[in-house]
Each structure stands twice: as C-alpha cells, then as structure tokens.
Amino acid sequence: MSPESRADIARARAGDVAFVRLTPFVEFEDGSGHQRWNGTPQGPYPIALSQPATSTLLGYVDSLPNDLLEDLGIAGVSVSRFAFRAAPRRIELEPGLADLLLPD
C-alpha cells in the first residue's frame, strides 16, 4: 500500500475524507422502453469533507476509462459517436454522500 493510500485511510478514520466509487452509465430509449446500462465501478477515490468537492468529483468523472459507446455498438444499438457525446450528462450522488459533501 502506498504512503498516499495509508494517509487517505488515516484521514477517513479521522472523518476528514470519504471514499467514493464512480459508476458510469448511459440511459436511452430503444423502442421497447427506457434502458439504463451501468459501466464498471471505479475507485475508491478520496474526497475531502472539509473543502468544496465539486471540482474534485468532476476531475474523477472526466478521468473515467469506461466508454459505454463501445458496449452499445457490441449490443447492436445504433448510435453515432456524435449523438453519444452530445447527449445530456448528469452526476448522481447517493443521498447520504450528498449530505456530507460541500458544493463549490
């Protein structure tokens, strides 16, 4: 375990840090109804509880390696790369986590 990881664990035990897992997802209509596909969960990532968290969360989201467009293509869902990238995006937080974090 790296010194940074040990320090994050110590900060979590002291109540200064929360660890989050990020799961990318895509929602779409395929003619038979609403679908939601989840990617592979990533993390855990530390989030400081004593300072604004929005920028940190957005940085983690931007670094996610999963590209669900490939999964859609493998499944035979016809969607262009442009349509996928231009689709509305949002970040959902677990209710308990939203209460802990300070927004920017």
Rosetta blueprint (number, residue, H / E / L):
1 M L
2 S L
3 P H
4 E H
5 S H
6 R H
7 A H
8 D H
9 I H
10 A H
11 R H
12 A H
13 R H
14 A L
15 G L
16 D L
17 V E
18 A E
19 F E
20 V E
21 R E
22 L E
23 T L
24 P L
25 F E
26 V E
27 E E
28 F E
29 E E
30 D L
31 G L
32 S L
33 G L
34 H E
35 Q E
36 R E
37 W E
38 N E
39 G L
40 T L
41 P L
42 Q E
43 G E
44 P E
45 Y E
46 P E
47 I E
48 A E
49 L L
50 S L
51 Q L
52 P E
53 A L
54 T H
55 S H
56 T H
57 L H
58 L H
59 G H
60 Y H
61 V H
62 D H
63 S L
64 L L
65 P L
66 N L
67 D L
68 L H
69 L H
70 E H
71 D H
72 L H
73 G H
74 I H
75 A L
76 G L
77 V L
78 S L
79 V L
80 S L
81 R H
82 F H
83 A H
84 F H
85 R H
86 A H
87 A L
88 P L
89 R L
90 R L
91 I L
92 E L
93 L L
94 E L
95 P H
96 G H
97 L H
98 A H
99 D H
100 L H
101 L L
102 L E
103 P L
104 D L
